Amino acid sequence: ISALAAILLLSFNENSAVAFTPTSTSSAPSLRITPIVKLSNVKLHSAIEDTTPIQSEPVSPSMSLLEQFITEYQQSLEEGSKWATEFGFAEEGEDAPESAFYAIFRAIRQVDAKTNNADGSSSGEKLMGLSGVPMYVPNYILARAEQKHQNAFCDFFHFPHLAKALEEDFLDAQRGSTNNRKGWQVAAVSQPTGSSFNDARMTLPEVNAALEAGTVIFNNIGAHIPRLAGPTLASTDALSLPGALNMYVTAKGMRTSAPPHTDRQDVLVVQMEGAKRWRVFTPPTDGDVKPNADPFARGKGEDSLPLHTLLEGSEGRLGSELLMDVVTREGDVLYIPAGFPHTTDTVEESNDVDYDTSIHLTFNIDTHVWDLDYLAARSAALQRNKVNDALSPQSENRYVGKVNQLPQNIRSQLVDALPLEFLDIVPSESPDFMKGIAKQLATKCNLVDEATGQSAELSEASYVEALERIHSYGSDILDVHRDMYLAAVEEGRLRKAEDAMTAHLKKDDGEVTMSNERMQRLSLFRVRPFFEQIESLKKDLNSWCVSGEFIAQESAASSQLDPNWQFTAALKVGDEVEADLGGAFFAGKIAQVTGNTYNVVFFDGDRENGLERDQIKLLNPPTAADEDEFDTTGMTPKEIKRMRKKMEKKKRI
């Protein structure tokens, strides 16, 4: 163990546990782990029995990944302070929590840059992706870097802030399921009780009632609550990457607050209030058994990732190993790479710990969501050049199917994110950088060709062209996200000024009187135009990739479709769609048809039931071959499959 890591251990306070990356010689992704050491007088949960460090190659001869991260954080604080001053979060020379949020994401950016070579290849340990390293940093270590008693994240957002946001705005939330043997499902926290504005709003009592049954999840909350827009903007600017912020609120004593699952995003968790236990595992190695299971959405929706199978270890059915077993408390930070299973609970083994709710913020590093990885670049290049893709998935989700049947080391390289500085460069001014990334892309594509027997034989120029188009698309998506968070920040400042002028108009019970003009600025309406821009950009990228090929191959039947077929054509179970959820469209599949309403399951396992036809956009035009010769209304996918087999049997007879 390095000298600095040893110092960190010796300086432990009594209520902390720390994990850090040791040094070693093994290069297997599954061995790049962060062992956990528990030194708390307060009994936590079961510790990992074997804490023997597994050796792995350091980033540099003298610094482990965690040491480098802490160093980068400390060096980024001044830059964060300048950023916070520029955007009005603090006066010059003052400290603001937003500056620390900026610094911690800048540290991630710097560590990623130093583990990616100029030619796009990687060296040493990595933070991100399936070969990444999870990392836990307790409050007091960050506080020492800031030269303070506690770090800047403490006291930033507590339950009263949420209560105030519910009063001031029109928010939406879901309640998560708690069965650790089944996939994570969600249901709406509230339903409209009438036709008026107040009847449709989610209330604090409804949130409290939901907390008795599971975790309350606020997705993309950084675009909705002005107080959280600053940190979300900080993460976006520091990483030069479109990102999002989710918030999770759990009552104390919840035995399963989130069933085991994986995420499409690399995530940074910041504990805001209370405590939460986290168990993090290596990615499952059962892809050859379940190729149609998205490695970035395991344990969600219909896919199950039972805790007891994860705990079977490397020789078990999933081949996963327990990496971390930590309890985060206020101000603690936890980093989990995309594709790493994790589960949480809020059960305390000591009654001495006093809190009612656990609140943590999850910042999403959305490389895979916005096509900023090598798999997406490969797909774009092949589509653009009309080359058959040996990994072509049967759905819109490129992370399922044949890609999961590739050798594990090839798949891991292929789904790696592009370097975080990718959107910072100007392609025309950085030809060597683009050629370096193109060379890496070509190398990964050649590995796929060898494994599948395909021979794409694309030129370097073809790869560069695809990367330049993805760069343009990603930059536009980044700009939309920045504008969305800036709009929320400005809304918060406007509300503060209005509240100061209208404080005398408050009712005796403290309820705020909301003007019609202010009502029109609620986040429900404010975010919609930004998501419409995002949808337009996604369409433009897809059109560029197919290069008009679809129009040229359009059938006679398709040409007779209603011009508005995306919102009028009949839907059936299994159709790829996008559903309108409060002004933003999200990709999913039709799970069930009941009369004139539809149930949709999204890529991350979330479900939305009872949607009307005009809320659903069909992605692919129906053809005669697609139509079933029987009514699928009310049938489940299994029932439809059985019926199709019967129909095929009748045809053969």
C-alpha atoms as one frame of an Amber mdcrd trajectory, in Angstrom:
protein
   0.000   0.000   0.000   1.416   3.378  -0.958   2.541   5.925   1.617  -0.361
   8.349   1.102  -2.919   5.560   1.296  -1.371   4.413   4.569  -1.629   7.947
   5.933  -5.291   8.058   4.931  -5.890   4.868   6.907  -4.064   6.078  10.003
  -6.020   9.306  10.016  -9.446   7.623  10.021 -12.104   9.128  12.200 -14.282
   6.743  14.168 -17.317   6.817  11.937 -15.639   6.344   8.562 -14.760   3.555
   6.206 -12.496   4.065   3.217 -11.679   2.171   0.082  -8.661   2.770  -2.067
  -6.927   1.256  -5.054  -3.757  -0.678  -4.276  -0.910  -1.518  -6.632  -0.436
  -4.835  -8.461   0.619  -6.720 -11.585  -2.634  -8.213 -12.842  -4.352  -6.691
 -15.856  -7.619  -8.639 -15.809 -10.524  -6.146 -15.637 -12.277  -8.171 -12.942
  -9.227  -7.852 -10.687  -8.990  -4.075 -10.826 -10.877  -3.758  -7.579 -11.020
  -1.445  -4.615 -10.807  -3.487  -1.411 -12.691  -2.112   1.572 -11.260  -1.548
   5.040 -13.694  -0.946   7.929 -12.415   0.867  11.015 -15.626   2.110  12.609
 -16.633   1.759  16.248 -20.240   1.991  15.079 -21.257  -1.462  13.846 -22.080
  -1.355  10.191 -23.008  -4.321   8.058 -21.132  -7.471   7.186 -17.558  -6.682
   6.132 -15.699  -8.429   3.345 -13.786 -11.237   4.998 -10.756 -11.203   2.712
  -9.310  -7.679   2.505  -5.974  -8.764   1.039  -5.073  -6.169  -1.596  -5.010
  -7.488  -5.156  -2.107  -5.944  -7.004  -2.689  -3.962 -10.196  -0.663  -1.639
 -12.397  -0.573   1.953 -11.018  -1.316   4.979 -13.185   2.185   6.236 -12.418
   5.030   4.660 -10.438   4.171   6.613  -7.298   0.456   7.312  -7.303  -2.552
   5.024  -7.026  -5.781   5.966  -8.766  -7.378   7.256  -5.575  -4.297   9.269
  -4.656  -4.320  10.824  -8.097  -8.025  11.585  -7.797  -7.548  13.396  -4.453
  -4.595  15.345  -5.843  -6.577  16.379  -8.919  -9.532  17.400  -6.730  -7.363
  19.663  -4.597  -5.748  21.227  -7.656  -9.148  21.780  -9.304 -10.663  23.719
  -6.386  -9.247  27.050  -7.559 -10.570  26.474 -11.075 -13.938  25.553  -9.548
 -13.945  28.765  -7.528 -13.353  30.841 -10.666 -16.135  28.971 -12.446 -18.573
  29.544  -9.557 -17.723  33.260  -9.493 -18.175  33.582 -13.260 -21.676  32.085
 -13.067 -22.704  34.120 -10.041 -22.803  31.354  -7.431 -20.303  33.238  -5.265
 -18.631  36.626  -5.008 -14.949  36.732  -5.859 -12.899  35.225  -3.033 -15.927
  33.461  -1.506 -16.520  29.733  -1.399 -19.615  28.108  -2.871 -20.656  24.443
  -2.881 -20.955  24.627  -6.667 -17.184  25.178  -6.911 -16.553  21.875  -5.091
 -19.002  20.069  -7.368 -17.099  21.476 -10.341 -13.755  20.412  -8.844 -14.776
  16.822  -8.186 -15.925  16.309 -11.769 -12.845  18.082 -13.074 -10.799  15.566
 -11.077 -12.618  12.700 -12.824 -11.929  14.387 -16.162  -8.214  14.789 -15.383
  -7.780  11.204 -14.176  -9.516   9.930 -17.313  -7.269  12.099 -19.517  -4.126
  10.743 -17.850  -5.190   7.140 -18.400  -5.938   7.744 -22.102  -2.959   8.209
 -24.410  -2.747  10.721 -27.231  -3.579   8.022 -29.791  -6.798   7.134 -27.959
  -5.435   3.982 -26.305  -5.522   3.422 -22.539  -2.779   2.685 -20.036  -2.912
   1.744 -16.387  -6.070   1.623 -14.323  -9.223   3.364 -15.520 -12.113   4.923
 -13.683 -14.752   4.467 -16.357 -16.497   1.583 -18.099 -16.637  -2.177 -17.696
 -12.910  -2.271 -16.927 -13.146   0.687 -14.551 -12.596   0.978 -10.804 -15.260
   1.914  -8.232 -14.034   4.329  -5.590 -15.268   5.558  -2.212 -14.041   8.804
  -0.649 -15.337   9.796   2.811 -16.260  13.340   3.756 -13.235  14.061   5.907
 -10.659  13.284   3.194 -12.328  15.772   0.835 -12.593  18.244   3.726  -8.847
  18.040   4.289  -8.247  18.707   0.614 -10.450  21.799   1.014  -8.707  22.641
   4.331 -12.025  22.673   6.171 -13.701  20.840   9.026 -16.295  19.293   6.693
 -16.502  19.302   2.936 -18.629  21.620   0.809 -21.282  18.980   0.094 -22.467
  18.777   3.706 -25.639  20.755   4.445 -26.201  21.510   0.747 -29.520  19.703
   0.273 -31.768  18.223   2.960 -35.379  17.094   3.167 -36.711  20.625   3.904
 -35.230  21.728   0.566 -37.251  18.994  -1.145 -40.400  20.021   0.729 -39.899
  23.609  -0.460 -39.374  22.460  -4.061 -42.624  20.464  -3.969 -44.421  23.607
  -2.817 -42.867  25.857  -5.442 -42.991  23.641  -8.515 -44.723  20.814 -10.349
 -42.478  17.784  -9.810 -42.798  14.148 -10.765 -41.356  11.071  -9.055 -41.505
   7.282  -9.034 -41.399   4.769  -6.196 -38.998   1.862  -6.663 -39.697  -1.789
  -5.847 -37.856  -3.479  -2.957 -37.632  -7.161  -3.912 -33.919  -8.010  -4.229
 -34.726 -11.218  -6.130 -36.521  -9.496  -9.015 -35.853  -6.693 -11.466 -36.209
  -3.105 -10.280 -39.672  -1.794 -11.150 -41.068   1.677 -10.576 -44.550   3.133
 -10.182 -45.786   6.726 -10.070 -45.809   8.335  -6.631 -48.965  10.298  -7.351
 -51.907  10.413  -9.739 -54.083  13.457 -10.531 -57.146  13.599  -8.277 -58.981
  16.182 -10.345 -58.764  18.551 -13.291 -57.320  21.579 -11.513 -53.621  22.476
 -11.273 -53.443  21.736  -7.556 -55.284  18.433  -8.046 -52.570  17.314 -10.471
 -49.553  18.318  -8.376 -47.559  15.806  -6.347 -47.681  16.712  -2.662 -45.395
  16.209   0.320 -47.873  13.816   2.032 -47.850  11.666  -1.114 -44.048  11.544
  -1.047 -44.077  10.624   2.649 -46.591   7.850   1.986 -44.439   6.486  -0.842
 -41.384   6.466   1.434 -43.084   3.875   3.608 -43.063   1.437   0.679 -39.776
   2.134  -1.118 -37.278   4.653  -2.449 -38.699   7.778  -4.098 -36.827   8.552
  -7.318 -36.618  12.009  -8.900 -35.154  11.609 -12.403 -33.373  14.492 -14.127
 -34.070  16.623 -11.076 -31.195  18.989 -11.888 -33.331  20.458 -14.679 -36.288
  20.995 -12.340 -35.073  22.200  -8.911 -33.026  25.415  -9.254 -30.906  24.643
  -6.172 -29.721  21.436  -7.869 -29.253  23.015 -11.300 -25.964  24.623 -10.220
 -24.225  21.333  -9.329 -25.624  19.725 -12.504 -24.295  22.586 -14.610 -20.966
  22.243 -12.772 -20.713  18.559 -13.701 -21.628  19.313 -17.315 -19.049  22.088
 -17.675 -16.256  20.321 -15.788 -16.617  17.161 -17.878 -17.547  18.879 -21.160
 -20.206  16.223 -21.442 -24.021  16.222 -21.385 -25.061  14.790 -18.050 -28.042
  14.537 -15.734 -28.797  14.374 -12.028 -31.173  11.999 -10.244 -32.140  12.157
  -6.571 -33.055   9.174  -4.380 -34.905   9.539  -1.079 -35.261   6.539   1.251
 -36.669   6.113   4.745 -34.363   4.726   7.432 -34.744   0.983   7.985 -35.456
  -0.041   4.363 -33.954  -3.528   3.963 -33.722  -3.110   0.175 -33.828   0.453
  -1.081 -32.636  -0.467  -4.580 -32.530  -4.102  -5.797 -29.297  -5.197  -7.534
 -28.976  -3.525 -10.928 -26.530  -1.953 -13.363 -26.644   1.504 -14.965 -25.883
   2.771 -18.450 -24.030   5.690 -16.929 -20.853   5.957 -14.909 -22.241   7.572
 -11.764 -20.935   9.762  -8.965 -22.999   9.524  -5.783 -22.942  12.306  -3.180
 -24.674  11.566   0.121 -26.709  14.604   1.168 -28.527  13.407   4.284 -28.675
  10.305   6.466 -26.814   7.166   5.439 -26.998   4.370   2.907 -25.262   1.029
   2.591 -23.821   0.154  -0.826 -22.657  -3.211  -2.101 -20.854  -3.060  -5.448
 -19.930  -6.098  -7.583 -17.857  -6.812 -10.681 -19.842  -6.938 -13.960 -21.598
 -10.281 -14.624 -19.879 -12.636 -17.059 -23.009 -14.519 -18.155 -23.371 -12.634
 -21.454 -23.015 -15.829 -23.443 -25.940 -17.246 -21.464 -28.120 -14.117 -21.653
 -26.975 -12.254 -24.785 -30.212 -10.259 -24.935 -29.686  -8.841 -21.452 -28.385
  -5.266 -21.680 -25.171  -5.179 -19.557 -26.008  -1.567 -18.721 -29.576  -2.305
 -17.578 -29.290  -5.607 -15.729 -31.743  -6.093 -12.893 -34.249  -3.630 -14.370
 -37.724  -4.320 -15.669 -38.118  -7.944 -16.711 -34.437  -8.820 -16.206 -33.584
 -10.084 -12.720 -30.227  -9.925 -10.963 -30.953 -11.644  -7.617 -28.690 -10.657
  -4.745 -28.068 -14.250  -3.705 -26.674 -15.075  -7.169 -24.319 -12.085  -7.050
 -23.083 -13.259  -3.645 -22.156 -16.675  -5.092 -18.850 -15.151  -6.199 -16.671
 -15.623  -9.258 -17.516 -19.338  -9.494 -21.265 -18.694  -9.318 -23.854 -18.350
 -12.060 -23.139 -14.662 -12.707 -19.397 -14.768 -12.131 -19.529 -11.538 -10.102
 -17.400 -10.715  -7.079 -18.165  -8.370  -4.204 -15.890  -5.343  -4.459 -17.275
  -2.932  -1.888 -19.464  -2.956   1.179 -19.606   0.629   2.464 -21.980   2.973
   4.247 -22.057   6.503   2.868 -22.866   9.321   5.265 -23.384  13.031   4.722
 -20.697  14.479   2.477 -19.300  11.091   1.383 -18.702  10.423  -2.321 -18.958
   7.100  -4.168 -18.025   6.472  -7.804 -19.449   3.423  -9.659 -18.530   2.664
 -13.298 -21.225   1.785 -15.828 -22.202  -1.881 -15.838 -21.153  -2.619 -12.236
 -24.041  -4.209 -10.257 -24.896  -2.492  -6.983 -27.626  -2.639  -4.370 -28.500
  -0.406  -1.429 -30.286  -0.453   1.919 -30.751   1.829   4.924 -30.744  -0.732
   7.739 -28.555   0.422  10.627 -27.189  -2.108  13.119 -26.868   0.645  15.725
 -29.635   2.878  17.057 -27.098   5.598  17.794 -27.250   6.928  14.234 -30.002
   9.553  14.137 -31.763  10.371  10.864 -35.197   9.888   9.311 -34.436   9.881
   5.603 -31.462   9.081   3.418 -30.976  11.408   0.449 -28.286  10.989  -2.169
 -27.646  12.668  -5.502 -26.558  10.543  -8.454 -24.731  12.441 -11.189 -24.861
  10.572 -14.491 -21.871  10.621 -16.830 -23.924   9.933 -19.943 -21.414   8.751
 -22.553 -23.421   5.663 -23.592 -26.737   7.525 -23.532 -25.519  10.081 -26.098
 -23.603   7.744 -28.462 -20.190   8.847 -27.183 -18.593   5.410 -27.213 -16.727
   3.270 -29.723 -19.672   0.937 -30.338 -21.853   3.875 -31.433 -19.055   5.275
 -33.623 -18.569   1.861 -35.260 -22.305   1.562 -35.921 -22.448   5.060 -37.437
 -19.479   4.369 -39.736 -20.927   1.063 -40.959 -24.399   2.513 -41.545 -23.017
   5.537 -43.340 -20.995   3.328 -45.687 -23.840   0.803 -46.142 -21.768  -2.058
 -44.727 -23.606  -4.968 -43.143 -23.075  -5.029 -39.373 -22.316  -8.483 -37.955
 -23.432  -7.179 -34.544 -26.636  -5.577 -35.821 -29.135  -5.819 -32.940 -32.770
  -6.767 -33.466 -33.898  -3.623 -31.639 -32.878   0.005 -31.210 -30.699  -1.041
 -28.257 -27.210  -1.751 -29.605 -26.071  -3.166 -26.262 -28.078  -6.367 -26.582
 -27.691  -9.352 -28.868 -24.556 -10.463 -30.683 -22.313  -7.829 -29.080 -22.649
  -9.731 -25.794 -21.404 -12.920 -27.448 -18.053 -11.347 -28.249 -15.080 -12.350
 -26.080 -15.292 -10.346 -22.884 -12.113  -8.315 -23.467 -13.277  -7.285 -26.969
 -16.757  -6.333 -25.792 -15.299  -4.279 -22.948 -13.064  -2.333 -25.340 -15.869
  -1.829 -27.834 -18.282  -0.252 -25.337 -15.586   1.978 -23.840 -16.456   5.672
 -23.795 -14.633   8.039 -26.088 -12.123  10.204 -24.159 -13.844  12.845 -22.040
 -11.918  15.604 -23.834 -13.495  14.481 -27.129 -16.089  17.279 -27.162 -13.528
  19.895 -26.093 -11.438  19.711 -29.234 -12.209  21.289 -32.611 -11.828  18.441
 -35.166 -10.547  20.702 -37.943  -7.880  22.079 -35.601  -6.937  18.706 -34.088
  -6.487  16.283 -37.003  -3.892  14.186 -35.146  -6.243  13.706 -32.203  -9.094
  12.627 -34.487  -6.799  10.263 -36.409  -5.636   8.767 -33.124  -9.225   8.060
 -32.055 -10.003   6.742 -35.548  -7.019   4.400 -35.314  -8.300   3.073 -31.982
 -11.770   2.644 -33.485 -10.321   0.756 -36.454  -8.373  -1.530 -34.119 -11.491
  -2.367 -32.126 -13.459  -2.950 -35.333 -10.755  -5.312 -36.594 -11.039  -7.314
 -33.363 -14.780  -7.615 -33.965 -14.171  -8.682 -37.576 -11.796 -11.421 -36.431
 -14.266 -12.662 -33.818 -17.268 -12.655 -36.188 -15.662 -13.486 -39.519 -16.811
 -10.180 -41.000 -14.540  -7.958 -43.088 -15.748  -4.347 -43.024 -12.542  -2.839
 -44.497 -13.483   0.787 -43.930 -10.910   3.488 -44.581  -9.450   5.788 -41.937
 -11.343   8.633 -43.590 -14.634   6.782 -43.047 -13.933   6.402 -39.349 -12.853
  10.048 -39.043 -16.031  11.149 -40.839 -18.215   9.182 -38.416 -16.319  10.549
 -35.400 -16.655  14.110 -36.681 -20.429  13.684 -37.067 -20.747  12.223 -33.569
 -18.617  15.110 -32.285 -21.003  17.608 -33.885 -24.034  15.791 -32.481 -22.534
  15.468 -28.992 -21.539  19.139 -28.935 -25.084  20.167 -29.834 -26.538  17.871
 -27.145 -24.076  19.368 -24.636 -25.196  22.905 -25.524 -28.869  21.990 -25.039
 -28.139  20.527 -21.598 -26.146  23.602 -20.542 -28.960  25.902 -21.666 -31.511
  23.776 -19.780 -29.569  23.970 -16.514 -28.813  27.667 -16.949 -32.539  28.275
 -17.416 -33.205  26.493 -14.105 -30.499  28.536 -12.359 -31.989  31.774 -13.662
 -35.470  30.641 -12.616 -34.193  30.127  -9.077 -32.761  33.636  -8.941 -35.957
  35.114 -10.341 -38.049  33.272  -7.749 -35.799  34.522  -4.973 -36.266  38.119
  -6.121 -40.028  37.666  -6.495 -40.330  36.069  -3.050 -38.561  39.037  -1.480
 -41.054  41.406  -3.104 -44.168  39.358  -2.357 -43.389  37.990   1.102 -46.331
  39.997   2.507 -48.725  38.074   0.234 -48.064  34.719   1.875 -51.083  33.102
   3.430 -51.298  32.493   7.165 -50.494  28.802   6.668 -47.278  29.702   4.791
 -48.608  28.610   1.400 -47.193  30.549  -1.524 -49.586  32.395  -3.832 -48.539
  31.532  -7.388 -49.254  33.986 -10.191 -50.293  32.777 -13.644 -47.048  34.140
 -15.081 -44.972  32.181 -12.561 -47.077  29.093 -13.181 -46.099  29.227 -16.855
 -42.443  29.089 -15.809 -42.796  25.834 -13.849 -40.249  23.199 -14.770 -42.973
  21.066 -16.344 -43.197  23.653 -19.129 -39.646  25.005 -18.941 -37.830  21.766
 -19.826 -40.097  20.668 -22.681 -38.516  22.800 -25.458 -35.060  21.481 -24.549
 -36.143  17.859 -24.910 -37.785  18.707 -28.214 -34.420  20.036 -29.406 -32.750
  16.822 -28.263 -35.270  14.726 -30.186 -34.600  16.747 -33.324 -30.837  16.284
 -32.967 -31.254  12.517 -32.531 -33.324  12.360 -35.730 -30.694  14.350 -37.617
 -27.938  11.961 -36.540 -29.973   8.938 -37.549 -30.767  10.494 -40.947 -27.079
  11.161 -41.531 -26.170   7.555 -40.669 -28.670   5.967 -43.038 -27.942   8.599
 -45.715 -31.397   8.390 -47.270 -31.105   4.628 -47.713 -34.434   4.036 -45.979
 -36.271   6.382 -48.344 -34.771   4.651 -51.371 -35.894   1.253 -50.087 -39.348
   2.385 -49.041 -42.009  -0.089 -50.093 -45.198   0.753 -51.962 -47.208  -0.084
 -48.861 -45.080   2.306 -46.782 -45.526   5.130 -49.286 -49.302   4.941 -48.743
 -49.004   5.430 -44.999 -50.708   8.293 -43.215 -48.195  11.205 -43.160 -48.645
  11.200 -39.385 -48.215   7.400 -39.146 -45.881   7.645 -36.144 -48.834   8.765
 -34.022 -51.712   7.026 -35.832 -50.544   3.567 -36.993 -51.723   0.558 -34.979
 -49.368  -0.550 -32.210 -48.620  -4.079 -31.085 -46.606  -5.685 -28.301 -42.883
  -5.468 -28.970 -43.006  -2.348 -31.170 -40.059   0.039 -30.706 -41.500   3.393
 -29.636 -40.805   6.656 -27.865 -43.254   7.756 -25.182 -44.054  11.344 -24.238
 -43.509  11.779 -20.496 -44.241  15.379 -19.651 -42.819  16.889 -22.823 -39.809
  14.589 -23.293 -39.771  11.435 -25.422 -38.041   8.327 -24.051 -37.262   5.130
 -25.982 -39.058   1.937 -24.995 -41.161  -0.982 -26.173 -44.875  -1.676 -26.121
 -45.350  -4.191 -23.293 -49.130  -4.542 -23.365 -52.125  -3.280 -25.350 -55.381
  -2.847 -23.476 -58.167  -1.395 -25.613 -57.043   2.095 -26.612 -54.312   2.400
 -23.988 -50.762   1.086 -23.944 -48.179   0.021 -21.371 -44.582   0.901 -22.240
 -41.369  -0.494 -20.711 -38.261   1.698 -21.085 -34.639   0.640 -21.638 -33.786
   1.120 -17.947 -36.694  -1.018 -16.744 -39.090   1.800 -15.872 -42.723   1.312
 -16.942 -45.509   3.711 -17.789 -49.028   2.301 -17.977 -52.222   3.581 -19.553
 -50.686   5.857 -22.204 -52.920   7.188 -24.972 -52.005   6.673 -28.630 -51.085
  10.328 -29.182 -48.502  10.047 -26.376 -46.581   7.332 -28.236 -44.411   7.721
 -31.320 -43.809   4.582 -33.402 -40.174   4.494 -34.572 -40.470   2.165 -37.574
 -43.274   2.263 -40.156 -45.539  -0.803 -40.135 -45.386  -3.154 -43.099 -47.592
  -6.011 -44.159 -44.954  -8.456 -42.945 -45.051  -6.899 -39.512 -48.778  -7.312
 -39.039 -50.097 -10.262 -37.059 -53.071 -12.109 -38.507 -54.820 -12.009 -35.155
 -55.833  -9.404 -32.595 -53.057  -8.907 -30.008 -55.078  -6.610 -27.769 -54.587
  -7.503 -24.104 -52.092 -10.281 -24.873 -48.703 -10.618 -23.183 -45.512 -11.171
 -25.243 -45.497 -14.871 -24.291 -49.140 -15.285 -25.354 -48.424 -13.583 -28.679
 -45.411 -15.840 -29.247 -47.496 -18.958 -28.583 -50.246 -17.712 -30.912 -47.729
 -17.027 -33.692 -46.427 -20.590 -33.383 -49.978 -21.894 -33.694 -50.566 -19.761
 -36.795 -47.337 -21.001 -38.373 -48.354 -24.595 -37.652 -51.722 -24.021 -39.344
 -49.978 -22.617 -42.427 -47.760 -25.712 -42.706 -50.816 -27.992 -42.476
